[in-house]
Amino acid sequence: MNKLVTKDAENRVELDKPLWDQTTFLGRFKHFAWITDSRTCLTSTAELNKAKALIEDYRAGKEPKGTTREEVIYARKLYESAFHPDSGELQNVFGRMSFQVPGGMLLTGAMLTFYRTTSAVVFWQWANQSFNALVNYTNRNANSPMTVNQMLLAYVTATTSALVTAIGCKSVWQKSAGPFIQRYVPFAAVAAANCVNIPLMRQNELLRGIEVSDENGNVVGRSRVAAVKGISQVVLSRITMAAPGMLILPVIMEQLEKMPWFKRMHILHAPFQTIAVGCFLSFMVPTACALFPQQCSLKVSTIERFEDDLYQDIKANTKGKTPQIVYFNKGL
């Protein structure tokens, strides 16, 4: 009997630990490729809630009799792809990281195709920044709620920065550079907007700090330095995510459009770029997410240097057993 119990315990899925080693890039890549699988976007709300219920029952050791390990792992995949890691709330399907490939390929394909007129640049940059604002809000650190006014300010400012960058680059590059360089207007605007959109959408984290925990998961305080580190990594990840498609495709299109047969088939240009962007994003979404660990770490010595008030709180909360490193969810 004891042998059976031990065997069952060994075969149980550890829900609090990723399936792959998160200290390596390859392990993080496999993890994010798993939870950003676009096919999960087609799962109904009823199925997602069913998966969540199974995960909760399994965590409590009350799962239905006969539940297999494979069923638990699949339920976990659905749960982690659709529910917020902090709040446990079901995320808007269009804001999930699993929607980055279909959503990003459509918008990026349009931006790369319709860049020649100012009106087209304005419309598609607005559409892209609206999508980015939703993604940023959906994947924020849920322990730092925002007011409606803060969200509107973040949205308007980020969209304005994208439009100003796009129109400015288009105007300047049109006079000083050839048509090929103008193909890079969308990327310049996206990169600039990400540097504004994400910090503004998560401004409460910068103002109030985000929760940091010791190695046992005990919250020991709120750190603004941790927020700066986490948000900076997310900005870099988002720019990296978009870069290959938006930087390489213009070169490919420039060469293809020199071929008479491709130039004549103008109607295929937009679908071709959209599909090509999708191919890039299928690889780059998990790659960009895997650049940095989801559970980010911060040395307490850094907190002592920049946030002495928090350091004193940590010393008090840990009763003198001050940890060397604290951890926090950086968001996506």
Secondary structure, DSSP 8 states (H G I E B T S, - for coil): -HHHHHHHHHHS--TTS-SS-TTSHHHHHHHHHHHT-GGGGGS-HHHHHHHHHHHHHHHTT---TT--HHHHHHHHHHHHHHB-TTT--B--GGGSGGGHHHHHHHHHHHHHHS-SSHHHHHHHHHHHHHHHHHHHHHTS-TTS---HHHHHHHHHHHHHHHHHHHHHHHHHHHHHS-HHHHTTHHHHHHHHHHHHHHHHHTHHHHHH-EEEE-TTS-EEEEEHHHHHHHHHHHHHHHHHHHHHHHHHHHHHHHHHTTSHHHHH-GGGHHHHHHHHHHHHHHHHHHHHHTTS-SEEEEEHHHHHHH-HHHHHHHHHHTTT---SEEEEE---
